[in-house]
């Protein structure tokens, strides 16, 4: 009984390795796109294509040890150094869900296509779009399956 109680106070070595791995940035990919001109619908479509292309490349480069392939994606836009003007996350998904009909790729395109361009064009300077993709498989490879 005492040993069970004492185990609760000892740090979990796996949890510590996972937390350390995440702090080091394992599994996190980031990319930015800077738009200097007024945003037009065609610009948003081109941006959506660039973001989707980047996400596909990052998905292809992720590790998936023993089927651990969950990832998360977030997109935001802001004036450089300013508060976000718009942002969203696409939750945790598996790579196959990115490509499915009505999947994450289509949701990314719909999100960007639905941005309030008139409102975004009232900015005083450039606008930066940023995407972050997190891969649990990369963290698992770095920690659990490091051997």
Number of C-alpha atoms within 10 A of each C-alpha: 5 6 7 8 9 9 10 9 8 8 9 10 9 11 12 12 16 18 15 14 17 18 10 10 12 21 20 20 17 15 13 14 14 15 16 10 11 15 15 11 13 10 14 18 15 11 19 20 15 13 23 18 13 17 22 15 11 16 21 10 10 21 19 17 16 10 9 16 20 16 21 17 21 16 21 17 21 19 18 13 8 10 9 14 17 15 16 14 14 18 11 15 16 16 20 11 13 20 13 11 10 11 15 21 22 16 14 22 17 14 16 22 17 11 15 12 15 11 9 17 15 9 13 8 13 14 24 19 21 17 20 16 20 23 26 23 23 24 27 22 19 19 20 14 12 8 6
